[in-house]
Amino acid sequence: MQTIILNISGMTCGGCGNSVTRVLQALDGVENVTVDWQAGRAEVALQEGTSTVADLIAAVEDAGFEARAN
Ligand SMILES: [Cu+2]
C-alpha cells in the first residue's frame, strides 16, 4: 500500500470534494480516499501495481479539476 498526495485546484465546495472522492474511489486499487476541498488536497491509499499516479490525476482532471502530485 502506498499513500499518494494530490494537490487539486478548482474545488469550491463540499460537493466538489465529493465528486473528486467518487472518481478516485472508482479507480482500480484505490482503498481509501480523503479529500480536503478547502486545502485543495487529496490523500489516496493505493495498492501497488494497480492504478498509477497519472491515472489518479487524469481521473481528477476528467472531472473538471486540476491536479498534480505533491
Ligand atoms: Cu463545488
N, CA, C, O and the ligand as a Tripos MOL2 file, in Angstrom:
@<TRIPOS>MOLECULE
protein
  281   279    71     0     0
PROTEIN
NO_CHARGES

@<TRIPOS>ATOM
      1 N           0.8470   -1.1970    0.0000 N.3       1 MET1
      2 CA          0.0000    0.0000    0.0000 C.3       1 MET1
      3 C           0.8770    1.2400    0.0000 C.2       1 MET1
      4 O           1.8580    1.3290    0.7390 O.2       1 MET1
      5 N           0.5070    2.1870   -0.8380 N.am      2 GLN2
      6 CA          1.2270    3.4510   -0.8340 C.3       2 GLN2
      7 C           0.2180    4.5810   -0.6720 C.2       2 GLN2
      8 O          -0.9510    4.4470   -1.0320 O.2       2 GLN2
      9 N           0.6890    5.6850   -0.1270 N.am      3 THR3
     10 CA         -0.1780    6.8500    0.0520 C.3       3 THR3
     11 C           0.2590    7.9260   -0.9250 C.2       3 THR3
     12 O           1.4100    8.3620   -0.9220 O.2       3 THR3
     13 N          -0.6710    8.3420   -1.7510 N.am      4 ILE4
     14 CA         -0.4100    9.3880   -2.7460 C.3       4 ILE4
     15 C          -1.1120   10.6600   -2.2910 C.2       4 ILE4
     16 O          -2.2890   10.6380   -1.9320 O.2       4 ILE4
     17 N          -0.3840   11.7560   -2.3110 N.am      5 ILE5
     18 CA         -0.9890   13.0560   -2.0080 C.3       5 ILE5
     19 C          -1.0990   13.8420   -3.3060 C.2       5 ILE5
     20 O          -0.1190   14.0190   -4.0290 O.2       5 ILE5
     21 N          -2.3010   14.3060   -3.5830 N.am      6 LEU6
     22 CA         -2.5050   15.1460   -4.7630 C.3       6 LEU6
     23 C          -2.8800   16.5530   -4.3230 C.2       6 LEU6
     24 O          -3.6510   16.7370   -3.3810 O.2       6 LEU6
     25 N          -2.3320   17.5360   -5.0100 N.am      7 ASN7
     26 CA         -2.7930   18.9170   -4.8490 C.3       7 ASN7
     27 C          -3.7970   19.1730   -5.9590 C.2       7 ASN7
     28 O          -3.5070   18.9600   -7.1370 O.2       7 ASN7
     29 N          -4.9760   19.6300   -5.5730 N.am      8 ILE8
     30 CA         -6.0650   19.7920   -6.5330 C.3       8 ILE8
     31 C          -6.5760   21.2100   -6.4690 C.2       8 ILE8
     32 O          -6.8820   21.7190   -5.3910 O.2       8 ILE8
     33 N          -6.6720   21.8560   -7.6270 N.am      9 SER9
     34 CA         -7.2660   23.1880   -7.6230 C.3       9 SER9
     35 C          -8.5970   23.1590   -8.3380 C.2       9 SER9
     36 O          -8.8180   22.3490   -9.2390 O.2       9 SER9
     37 N          -9.4800   24.0470   -7.9310 N.am     10 GLY10
     38 CA        -10.7920   24.1570   -8.5460 C.3      10 GLY10
     39 C         -11.9330   23.6650   -7.6840 C.2      10 GLY10
     40 O         -13.0950   23.8000   -8.0650 O.2      10 GLY10
     41 N         -11.6270   23.0930   -6.5250 N.am     11 MET11
     42 CA        -12.7080   22.6440   -5.6330 C.3      11 MET11
     43 C         -13.1990   23.8430   -4.8230 C.2      11 MET11
     44 O         -12.4260   24.4800   -4.1070 O.2      11 MET11
     45 N         -14.4900   24.1400   -4.9440 N.am     12 THR12
     46 CA        -15.0330   25.3310   -4.2890 C.3      12 THR12
     47 C         -16.0670   25.0180   -3.2210 C.2      12 THR12
     48 O         -16.5480   25.9310   -2.5500 O.2      12 THR12
     49 N         -16.4180   23.7640   -3.0470 N.am     13 CYS13
     50 CA        -17.4000   23.4060   -2.0160 C.3      13 CYS13
     51 C         -17.2980   21.9160   -1.7150 C.2      13 CYS13
     52 O         -16.5530   21.1780   -2.3600 O.2      13 CYS13
     53 N         -18.0690   21.4980   -0.7170 N.am     14 GLY14
     54 CA        -18.0610   20.0910   -0.3430 C.3      14 GLY14
     55 C         -18.5300   19.1770   -1.4700 C.2      14 GLY14
     56 O         -18.1160   18.0210   -1.5560 O.2      14 GLY14
     57 N         -19.4000   19.7040   -2.3350 N.am     15 GLY15
     58 CA        -19.8700   18.8990   -3.4710 C.3      15 GLY15
     59 C         -18.7270   18.5610   -4.4150 C.2      15 GLY15
     60 O         -18.6470   17.4490   -4.9350 O.2      15 GLY15
     61 N         -17.8410   19.5330   -4.6320 N.am     16 CYS16
     62 CA        -16.6480   19.2780   -5.4460 C.3      16 CYS16
     63 C         -15.8040   18.1970   -4.7850 C.2      16 CYS16
     64 O         -15.3000   17.2890   -5.4450 O.2      16 CYS16
     65 N         -15.6630   18.3120   -3.4800 N.am     17 GLY17
     66 CA        -14.8890   17.3120   -2.7420 C.3      17 GLY17
     67 C         -15.4820   15.9260   -2.9020 C.2      17 GLY17
     68 O         -14.7560   14.9430   -3.0510 O.2      17 GLY17
     69 N         -16.8200   15.8520   -2.8700 N.am     18 ASN18
     70 CA        -17.4790   14.5600   -3.0470 C.3      18 ASN18
     71 C         -17.2510   14.0160   -4.4460 C.2      18 ASN18
     72 O         -17.0500   12.8150   -4.6240 O.2      18 ASN18
     73 N         -17.2810   14.8980   -5.4430 N.am     19 SER19
     74 CA        -17.0470   14.4650   -6.8250 C.3      19 SER19
     75 C         -15.6560   13.8830   -6.9750 C.2      19 SER19
     76 O         -15.4750   12.8270   -7.5800 O.2      19 SER19
     77 N         -14.6670   14.5870   -6.4170 N.am     20 VAL20
     78 CA        -13.2870   14.1090   -6.5090 C.3      20 VAL20
     79 C         -13.1400   12.7650   -5.7830 C.2      20 VAL20
     80 O         -12.4870   11.8450   -6.2750 O.2      20 VAL20
     81 N         -13.7590   12.6770   -4.6100 N.am     21 THR21
     82 CA        -13.7030   11.4230   -3.8600 C.3      21 THR21
     83 C         -14.2640   10.2780   -4.6910 C.2      21 THR21
     84 O         -13.6780    9.1970   -4.7600 O.2      21 THR21
     85 N         -15.4040   10.5290   -5.3190 N.am     22 ARG22
     86 CA        -16.0880    9.4880   -6.0960 C.3      22 ARG22
     87 C         -15.2410    9.0090   -7.2770 C.2      22 ARG22
     88 O         -15.1140    7.8050   -7.4980 O.2      22 ARG22
     89 N         -14.6650    9.9370   -8.0290 N.am     23 VAL23
     90 CA        -13.9090    9.4980   -9.2120 C.3      23 VAL23
     91 C         -12.6280    8.7640   -8.8040 C.2      23 VAL23
     92 O         -12.1860    7.8460   -9.4950 O.2      23 VAL23
     93 N         -12.0410    9.1690   -7.6870 N.am     24 LEU24
     94 CA        -10.8260    8.4680   -7.2360 C.3      24 LEU24
     95 C         -11.1650    7.0790   -6.7060 C.2      24 LEU24
     96 O         -10.4390    6.1180   -6.9580 O.2      24 LEU24
     97 N         -12.2700    6.9770   -5.9720 N.am     25 GLN25
     98 CA        -12.6510    5.6780   -5.4070 C.3      25 GLN25
     99 C         -12.9940    4.6660   -6.4860 C.2      25 GLN25
    100 O         -12.9070    3.4580   -6.2650 O.2      25 GLN25
    101 N         -13.3860    5.1640   -7.6600 N.am     26 ALA26
    102 CA        -13.7810    4.2610   -8.7430 C.3      26 ALA26
    103 C         -12.5770    3.5920   -9.4050 C.2      26 ALA26
    104 O         -12.7440    2.6310  -10.1570 O.2      26 ALA26
    105 N         -11.3790    4.0810   -9.1390 N.am     27 LEU27
    106 CA        -10.1960    3.5600   -9.8230 C.3      27 LEU27
    107 C          -9.7010    2.2630   -9.1870 C.2      27 LEU27
    108 O          -9.8430    2.0200   -7.9890 O.2      27 LEU27
    109 N          -9.1170    1.4520  -10.0520 N.am     28 ASP28
    110 CA         -8.5330    0.1810   -9.6440 C.3      28 ASP28
    111 C          -7.5060    0.3500   -8.5290 C.2      28 ASP28
    112 O          -6.6030    1.1800   -8.6350 O.2      28 ASP28
    113 N          -7.6390   -0.4190   -7.4790 N.am     29 GLY29
    114 CA         -6.6150   -0.4590   -6.4500 C.3      29 GLY29
    115 C          -6.7150    0.6260   -5.4010 C.2      29 GLY29
    116 O          -5.9220    0.6570   -4.4600 O.2      29 GLY29
    117 N          -7.6940    1.5280   -5.5540 N.am     30 VAL30
    118 CA         -7.8410    2.6050   -4.5700 C.3      30 VAL30
    119 C          -8.6110    2.0620   -3.3570 C.2      30 VAL30
    120 O          -9.7550    1.6230   -3.4740 O.2      30 VAL30
    121 N          -7.9650    2.1040   -2.2130 N.am     31 GLU31
    122 CA         -8.5310    1.5230   -0.9960 C.3      31 GLU31
    123 C          -9.2380    2.5610   -0.1490 C.2      31 GLU31
    124 O         -10.2370    2.2650    0.5070 O.2      31 GLU31
    125 N          -8.7220    3.7660   -0.1640 N.am     32 ASN32
    126 CA         -9.3060    4.8100    0.6730 C.3      32 ASN32
    127 C          -8.9620    6.1790    0.0900 C.2      32 ASN32
    128 O          -7.8740    6.3860   -0.4470 O.2      32 ASN32
    129 N          -9.9040    7.1040    0.2060 N.am     33 VAL33
    130 CA         -9.6930    8.4640   -0.3000 C.3      33 VAL33
    131 C         -10.1490    9.4500    0.7680 C.2      33 VAL33
    132 O         -11.2460    9.3270    1.3120 O.2      33 VAL33
    133 N          -9.3060   10.4190    1.0610 N.am     34 THR34
    134 CA         -9.6840   11.5060    1.9600 C.3      34 THR34
    135 C          -9.4300   12.8150    1.2240 C.2      34 THR34
    136 O          -8.2930   13.1210    0.8670 O.2      34 THR34
    137 N         -10.4880   13.5860    0.9970 N.am     35 VAL35
    138 CA        -10.3530   14.8510    0.2780 C.3      35 VAL35
    139 C         -10.6440   15.9990    1.2330 C.2      35 VAL35
    140 O         -11.6430   15.9870    1.9520 O.2      35 VAL35
    141 N          -9.7640   16.9830    1.2290 N.am     36 ASP36
    142 CA         -9.9990   18.2360    1.9500 C.3      36 ASP36
    143 C         -10.1440   19.3220    0.8900 C.2      36 ASP36
    144 O          -9.1520   19.8350    0.3700 O.2      36 ASP36
    145 N         -11.4020   19.6680    0.5740 N.am     37 TRP37
    146 CA        -11.6110   20.5940   -0.5510 C.3      37 TRP37
    147 C         -11.0780   21.9820   -0.2260 C.2      37 TRP37
    148 O         -10.6210   22.6950   -1.1200 O.2      37 TRP37
    149 N         -11.1330   22.3780    1.0590 N.am     38 GLN38
    150 CA        -10.6580   23.7140    1.4200 C.3      38 GLN38
    151 C          -9.1410   23.8270    1.2740 C.2      38 GLN38
    152 O          -8.6160   24.8640    0.8660 O.2      38 GLN38
    153 N          -8.4560   22.7490    1.6130 N.am     39 ALA39
    154 CA         -7.0000   22.7440    1.4910 C.3      39 ALA39
    155 C          -6.5620   22.4100    0.0670 C.2      39 ALA39
    156 O          -5.3930   22.5920   -0.2750 O.2      39 ALA39
    157 N          -7.4820   21.9220   -0.7690 N.am     40 GLY40
    158 CA         -7.1250   21.5250   -2.1260 C.3      40 GLY40
    159 C          -6.2120   20.3150   -2.1400 C.2      40 GLY40
    160 O          -5.2020   20.2710   -2.8420 O.2      40 GLY40
    161 N          -6.6030   19.3370   -1.3420 N.am     41 ARG41
    162 CA         -5.6950   18.2180   -1.1370 C.3      41 ARG41
    163 C          -6.4880   16.9110   -1.1000 C.2      41 ARG41
    164 O          -7.5890   16.8510   -0.5520 O.2      41 ARG41
    165 N          -5.9090   15.8730   -1.6920 N.am     42 ALA42
    166 CA         -6.4930   14.5320   -1.6030 C.3      42 ALA42
    167 C          -5.4140   13.5460   -1.1970 C.2      42 ALA42
    168 O          -4.2890   13.5830   -1.6940 O.2      42 ALA42
    169 N          -5.7850   12.6700   -0.2870 N.am     43 GLU43
    170 CA         -4.8810   11.6110    0.1450 C.3      43 GLU43
    171 C          -5.5040   10.2920   -0.2950 C.2      43 GLU43
    172 O          -6.6490    9.9890    0.0390 O.2      43 GLU43
    173 N          -4.7380    9.5190   -1.0440 N.am     44 VAL44
    174 CA         -5.2600    8.2880   -1.6400 C.3      44 VAL44
    175 C          -4.4080    7.1060   -1.1990 C.2      44 VAL44
    176 O          -3.1950    7.0940   -1.4090 O.2      44 VAL44
    177 N          -5.0420    6.1180   -0.5910 N.am     45 ALA45
    178 CA         -4.3530    4.8690   -0.2590 C.3      45 ALA45
    179 C          -4.5320    3.9270   -1.4450 C.2      45 ALA45
    180 O          -5.6500    3.5770   -1.8230 O.2      45 ALA45
    181 N          -3.4090    3.5310   -2.0150 N.am     46 LEU46
    182 CA         -3.4170    2.8160   -3.2970 C.3      46 LEU46
    183 C          -2.5960    1.5390   -3.2000 C.2      46 LEU46
    184 O          -1.4760    1.5370   -2.6900 O.2      46 LEU46
    185 N          -3.1750    0.4550   -3.6980 N.am     47 GLN47
    186 CA         -2.4200   -0.8020   -3.7860 C.3      47 GLN47
    187 C          -1.3830   -0.6680   -4.8890 C.2      47 GLN47
    188 O          -1.6750   -0.1700   -5.9760 O.2      47 GLN47
    189 N          -0.1830   -1.1120   -4.5990 N.am     48 GLU48
    190 CA          0.8640   -1.0210   -5.6130 C.3      48 GLU48
    191 C           0.5760   -1.9570   -6.7780 C.2      48 GLU48
    192 O          -0.0130   -3.0210   -6.5910 O.2      48 GLU48
    193 N           0.9870   -1.5670   -7.9750 N.am     49 GLY49
    194 CA          0.8000   -2.4040   -9.1580 C.3      49 GLY49
    195 C          -0.5870   -2.3000   -9.7640 C.2      49 GLY49
    196 O          -0.9660   -3.1340  -10.5860 O.2      49 GLY49
    197 N          -1.3450   -1.2930   -9.3710 N.am     50 THR50
    198 CA         -2.6870   -1.1150   -9.9470 C.3      50 THR50
    199 C          -2.7130    0.2170  -10.6990 C.2      50 THR50
    200 O          -1.9850    0.3890  -11.6770 O.2      50 THR50
    201 N          -3.5380    1.1490  -10.2550 N.am     51 SER51
    202 CA         -3.5660    2.4490  -10.9190 C.3      51 SER51
    203 C          -2.2660    3.2040  -10.6530 C.2      51 SER51
    204 O          -1.6070    2.9920   -9.6350 O.2      51 SER51
    205 N          -1.9130    4.0820  -11.5770 N.am     52 THR52
    206 CA         -0.7160    4.8990  -11.4160 C.3      52 THR52
    207 C          -1.1140    6.3040  -10.9460 C.2      52 THR52
    208 O          -2.2860    6.6770  -10.9780 O.2      52 THR52
    209 N          -0.1330    7.0500  -10.5220 N.am     53 VAL53
    210 CA         -0.3930    8.4440  -10.1300 C.3      53 VAL53
    211 C          -0.9810    9.2030  -11.3230 C.2      53 VAL53
    212 O          -1.8700   10.0390  -11.1570 O.2      53 VAL53
    213 N          -0.4830    8.9080  -12.5160 N.am     54 ALA54
    214 CA         -1.0130    9.5650  -13.7190 C.3      54 ALA54
    215 C          -2.4910    9.2330  -13.9170 C.2      54 ALA54
    216 O          -3.2640   10.0790  -14.3670 O.2      54 ALA54
    217 N          -2.8850    7.9930  -13.5800 N.am     55 ASP55
    218 CA         -4.3060    7.6150  -13.6810 C.3      55 ASP55
    219 C          -5.1520    8.4410  -12.7100 C.2      55 ASP55
    220 O          -6.2480    8.8900  -13.0460 O.2      55 ASP55
    221 N          -4.6190    8.6330  -11.4950 N.am     56 LEU56
    222 CA         -5.3530    9.4130  -10.4890 C.3      56 LEU56
    223 C          -5.5460   10.8440  -10.9820 C.2      56 LEU56
    224 O          -6.6410   11.4020  -10.9140 O.2      56 LEU56
    225 N          -4.4600   11.4170  -11.4780 N.am     57 ILE57
    226 CA         -4.5080   12.8020  -11.9600 C.3      57 ILE57
    227 C          -5.4800   12.9220  -13.1280 C.2      57 ILE57
    228 O          -6.2620   13.8710  -13.1920 O.2      57 ILE57
    229 N          -5.4330   11.9590  -14.0550 N.am     58 ALA58
    230 CA         -6.3190   12.0010  -15.2210 C.3      58 ALA58
    231 C          -7.7850   11.9440  -14.7890 C.2      58 ALA58
    232 O          -8.6270   12.6440  -15.3510 O.2      58 ALA58
    233 N          -8.0860   11.1170  -13.7970 N.am     59 ALA59
    234 CA         -9.4770   10.9880  -13.3380 C.3      59 ALA59
    235 C          -9.9670   12.2980  -12.7280 C.2      59 ALA59
    236 O         -11.1000   12.7180  -12.9680 O.2      59 ALA59
    237 N          -9.1120   12.9350  -11.9430 N.am     60 VAL60
    238 CA         -9.4920   14.2070  -11.3160 C.3      60 VAL60
    239 C          -9.6800   15.2810  -12.3880 C.2      60 VAL60
    240 O         -10.6050   16.0900  -12.3150 O.2      60 VAL60
    241 N          -8.7980   15.2780  -13.3730 N.am     61 GLU61
    242 CA         -8.8910   16.2970  -14.4260 C.3      61 GLU61
    243 C         -10.1060   16.0590  -15.3160 C.2      61 GLU61
    244 O         -10.7330   17.0140  -15.7760 O.2      61 GLU61
    245 N         -10.4410   14.7970  -15.5610 N.am     62 ASP62
    246 CA        -11.6550   14.4870  -16.3370 C.3      62 ASP62
    247 C         -12.9020   14.9940  -15.6160 C.2      62 ASP62
    248 O         -13.9050   15.3160  -16.2520 O.2      62 ASP62
    249 N         -12.8340   15.0630  -14.2890 N.am     63 ALA63
    250 CA        -13.9750   15.5380  -13.5040 C.3      63 ALA63
    251 C         -14.0170   17.0700  -13.4630 C.2      63 ALA63
    252 O         -14.9400   17.6440  -12.8850 O.2      63 ALA63
    253 N         -13.0310   17.7340  -14.0680 N.am     64 GLY64
    254 CA        -13.0770   19.1870  -14.1910 C.3      64 GLY64
    255 C         -12.2020   19.9700  -13.2430 C.2      64 GLY64
    256 O         -12.3720   21.1780  -13.0770 O.2      64 GLY64
    257 N         -11.2510   19.2680  -12.6130 N.am     65 PHE65
    258 CA        -10.3540   19.9490  -11.6750 C.3      65 PHE65
    259 C          -8.9180   19.7980  -12.1570 C.2      65 PHE65
    260 O          -8.6270   18.9920  -13.0410 O.2      65 PHE65
    261 N          -8.0360   20.5750  -11.5710 N.am     66 GLU66
    262 CA         -6.6270   20.4410  -11.9140 C.3      66 GLU66
    263 C          -5.9060   19.7540  -10.7690 C.2      66 GLU66
    264 O          -6.1120   20.0750   -9.5980 O.2      66 GLU66
    265 N          -5.0600   18.8080  -11.1280 N.am     67 ALA67
    266 CA         -4.3710   18.0310  -10.1000 C.3      67 ALA67
    267 C          -2.9110   17.8650  -10.4470 C.2      67 ALA67
    268 O          -2.5270   17.8080  -11.6150 O.2      67 ALA67
    269 N          -2.0990   17.7890   -9.3900 N.am     68 ARG68
    270 CA         -0.7070   17.4050   -9.5700 C.3      68 ARG68
    271 C          -0.2510   16.6500   -8.3490 C.2      68 ARG68
    272 O          -0.7630   16.8410   -7.2460 O.2      68 ARG68
    273 N           0.7240   15.7880   -8.5660 N.am     69 ALA69
    274 CA          1.2530   15.0080   -7.4480 C.3      69 ALA69
    275 C           2.0250   15.9240   -6.5240 C.2      69 ALA69
    276 O           2.7500   16.8090   -6.9790 O.2      69 ALA69
    277 N           1.8750   15.7170   -5.2490 N.am     70 ASN70
    278 CA          2.5810   16.5420   -4.2580 C.3      70 ASN70
    279 C           3.9870   15.9980   -4.0780 C.2      70 ASN70
    280 O           4.7620   16.5380   -3.2880 O.2      70 ASN70
    281 CU        -18.3360   22.5450   -5.5300 Cu       71 CU71
@<TRIPOS>BOND
     1     1     2 1
     2     2     3 1
     3     3     4 2
     4     3     5 am
     5     5     6 1
     6     6     7 1
     7     7     8 2
     8     7     9 am
     9     9    10 1
    10    10    11 1
    11    11    12 2
    12    11    13 am
    13    13    14 1
    14    14    15 1
    15    15    16 2
    16    15    17 am
    17    17    18 1
    18    18    19 1
    19    19    20 2
    20    19    21 am
    21    21    22 1
    22    22    23 1
    23    23    24 2
    24    23    25 am
    25    25    26 1
    26    26    27 1
    27    27    28 2
    28    27    29 am
    29    29    30 1
    30    30    31 1
    31    31    32 2
    32    31    33 am
    33    33    34 1
    34    34    35 1
    35    35    36 2
    36    35    37 am
    37    37    38 1
    38    38    39 1
    39    39    40 2
    40    39    41 am
    41    41    42 1
    42    42    43 1
    43    43    44 2
    44    43    45 am
    45    45    46 1
    46    46    47 1
    47    47    48 2
    48    47    49 am
    49    49    50 1
    50    50    51 1
    51    51    52 2
    52    51    53 am
    53    53    54 1
    54    54    55 1
    55    55    56 2
    56    55    57 am
    57    57    58 1
    58    58    59 1
    59    59    60 2
    60    59    61 am
    61    61    62 1
    62    62    63 1
    63    63    64 2
    64    63    65 am
    65    65    66 1
    66    66    67 1
    67    67    68 2
    68    67    69 am
    69    69    70 1
    70    70    71 1
    71    71    72 2
    72    71    73 am
    73    73    74 1
    74    74    75 1
    75    75    76 2
    76    75    77 am
    77    77    78 1
    78    78    79 1
    79    79    80 2
    80    79    81 am
    81    81    82 1
    82    82    83 1
    83    83    84 2
    84    83    85 am
    85    85    86 1
    86    86    87 1
    87    87    88 2
    88    87    89 am
    89    89    90 1
    90    90    91 1
    91    91    92 2
    92    91    93 am
    93    93    94 1
    94    94    95 1
    95    95    96 2
    96    95    97 am
    97    97    98 1
    98    98    99 1
    99    99   100 2
   100    99   101 am
   101   101   102 1
   102   102   103 1
   103   103   104 2
   104   103   105 am
   105   105   106 1
   106   106   107 1
   107   107   108 2
   108   107   109 am
   109   109   110 1
   110   110   111 1
   111   111   112 2
   112   111   113 am
   113   113   114 1
   114   114   115 1
   115   115   116 2
   116   115   117 am
   117   117   118 1
   118   118   119 1
   119   119   120 2
   120   119   121 am
   121   121   122 1
   122   122   123 1
   123   123   124 2
   124   123   125 am
   125   125   126 1
   126   126   127 1
   127   127   128 2
   128   127   129 am
   129   129   130 1
   130   130   131 1
   131   131   132 2
   132   131   133 am
   133   133   134 1
   134   134   135 1
   135   135   136 2
   136   135   137 am
   137   137   138 1
   138   138   139 1
   139   139   140 2
   140   139   141 am
   141   141   142 1
   142   142   143 1
   143   143   144 2
   144   143   145 am
   145   145   146 1
   146   146   147 1
   147   147   148 2
   148   147   149 am
   149   149   150 1
   150   150   151 1
   151   151   152 2
   152   151   153 am
   153   153   154 1
   154   154   155 1
   155   155   156 2
   156   155   157 am
   157   157   158 1
   158   158   159 1
   159   159   160 2
   160   159   161 am
   161   161   162 1
   162   162   163 1
   163   163   164 2
   164   163   165 am
   165   165   166 1
   166   166   167 1
   167   167   168 2
   168   167   169 am
   169   169   170 1
   170   170   171 1
   171   171   172 2
   172   171   173 am
   173   173   174 1
   174   174   175 1
   175   175   176 2
   176   175   177 am
   177   177   178 1
   178   178   179 1
   179   179   180 2
   180   179   181 am
   181   181   182 1
   182   182   183 1
   183   183   184 2
   184   183   185 am
   185   185   186 1
   186   186   187 1
   187   187   188 2
   188   187   189 am
   189   189   190 1
   190   190   191 1
   191   191   192 2
   192   191   193 am
   193   193   194 1
   194   194   195 1
   195   195   196 2
   196   195   197 am
   197   197   198 1
   198   198   199 1
   199   199   200 2
   200   199   201 am
   201   201   202 1
   202   202   203 1
   203   203   204 2
   204   203   205 am
   205   205   206 1
   206   206   207 1
   207   207   208 2
   208   207   209 am
   209   209   210 1
   210   210   211 1
   211   211   212 2
   212   211   213 am
   213   213   214 1
   214   214   215 1
   215   215   216 2
   216   215   217 am
   217   217   218 1
   218   218   219 1
   219   219   220 2
   220   219   221 am
   221   221   222 1
   222   222   223 1
   223   223   224 2
   224   223   225 am
   225   225   226 1
   226   226   227 1
   227   227   228 2
   228   227   229 am
   229   229   230 1
   230   230   231 1
   231   231   232 2
   232   231   233 am
   233   233   234 1
   234   234   235 1
   235   235   236 2
   236   235   237 am
   237   237   238 1
   238   238   239 1
   239   239   240 2
   240   239   241 am
   241   241   242 1
   242   242   243 1
   243   243   244 2
   244   243   245 am
   245   245   246 1
   246   246   247 1
   247   247   248 2
   248   247   249 am
   249   249   250 1
   250   250   251 1
   251   251   252 2
   252   251   253 am
   253   253   254 1
   254   254   255 1
   255   255   256 2
   256   255   257 am
   257   257   258 1
   258   258   259 1
   259   259   260 2
   260   259   261 am
   261   261   262 1
   262   262   263 1
   263   263   264 2
   264   263   265 am
   265   265   266 1
   266   266   267 1
   267   267   268 2
   268   267   269 am
   269   269   270 1
   270   270   271 1
   271   271   272 2
   272   271   273 am
   273   273   274 1
   274   274   275 1
   275   275   276 2
   276   275   277 am
   277   277   278 1
   278   278   279 1
   279   279   280 2
@<TRIPOS>SUBSTRUCTURE
     1 MET1         2 RESIDUE 1 A MET
     2 GLN2         6 RESIDUE 1 A GLN
     3 THR3        10 RESIDUE 1 A THR
     4 ILE4        14 RESIDUE 1 A ILE
     5 ILE5        18 RESIDUE 1 A ILE
     6 LEU6        22 RESIDUE 1 A LEU
     7 ASN7        26 RESIDUE 1 A ASN
     8 ILE8        30 RESIDUE 1 A ILE
     9 SER9        34 RESIDUE 1 A SER
    10 GLY10       38 RESIDUE 1 A GLY
    11 MET11       42 RESIDUE 1 A MET
    12 THR12       46 RESIDUE 1 A THR
    13 CYS13       50 RESIDUE 1 A CYS
    14 GLY14       54 RESIDUE 1 A GLY
    15 GLY15       58 RESIDUE 1 A GLY
    16 CYS16       62 RESIDUE 1 A CYS
    17 GLY17       66 RESIDUE 1 A GLY
    18 ASN18       70 RESIDUE 1 A ASN
    19 SER19       74 RESIDUE 1 A SER
    20 VAL20       78 RESIDUE 1 A VAL
    21 THR21       82 RESIDUE 1 A THR
    22 ARG22       86 RESIDUE 1 A ARG
    23 VAL23       90 RESIDUE 1 A VAL
    24 LEU24       94 RESIDUE 1 A LEU
    25 GLN25       98 RESIDUE 1 A GLN
    26 ALA26      102 RESIDUE 1 A ALA
    27 LEU27      106 RESIDUE 1 A LEU
    28 ASP28      110 RESIDUE 1 A ASP
    29 GLY29      114 RESIDUE 1 A GLY
    30 VAL30      118 RESIDUE 1 A VAL
    31 GLU31      122 RESIDUE 1 A GLU
    32 ASN32      126 RESIDUE 1 A ASN
    33 VAL33      130 RESIDUE 1 A VAL
    34 THR34      134 RESIDUE 1 A THR
    35 VAL35      138 RESIDUE 1 A VAL
    36 ASP36      142 RESIDUE 1 A ASP
    37 TRP37      146 RESIDUE 1 A TRP
    38 GLN38      150 RESIDUE 1 A GLN
    39 ALA39      154 RESIDUE 1 A ALA
    40 GLY40      158 RESIDUE 1 A GLY
    41 ARG41      162 RESIDUE 1 A ARG
    42 ALA42      166 RESIDUE 1 A ALA
    43 GLU43      170 RESIDUE 1 A GLU
    44 VAL44      174 RESIDUE 1 A VAL
    45 ALA45      178 RESIDUE 1 A ALA
    46 LEU46      182 RESIDUE 1 A LEU
    47 GLN47      186 RESIDUE 1 A GLN
    48 GLU48      190 RESIDUE 1 A GLU
    49 GLY49      194 RESIDUE 1 A GLY
    50 THR50      198 RESIDUE 1 A THR
    51 SER51      202 RESIDUE 1 A SER
    52 THR52      206 RESIDUE 1 A THR
    53 VAL53      210 RESIDUE 1 A VAL
    54 ALA54      214 RESIDUE 1 A ALA
    55 ASP55      218 RESIDUE 1 A ASP
    56 LEU56      222 RESIDUE 1 A LEU
    57 ILE57      226 RESIDUE 1 A ILE
    58 ALA58      230 RESIDUE 1 A ALA
    59 ALA59      234 RESIDUE 1 A ALA
    60 VAL60      238 RESIDUE 1 A VAL
    61 GLU61      242 RESIDUE 1 A GLU
    62 ASP62      246 RESIDUE 1 A ASP
    63 ALA63      250 RESIDUE 1 A ALA
    64 GLY64      254 RESIDUE 1 A GLY
    65 PHE65      258 RESIDUE 1 A PHE
    66 GLU66      262 RESIDUE 1 A GLU
    67 ALA67      266 RESIDUE 1 A ALA
    68 ARG68      270 RESIDUE 1 A ARG
    69 ALA69      274 RESIDUE 1 A ALA
    70 ASN70      278 RESIDUE 1 A ASN
    71 CU71       281 GROUP 0 **** ****
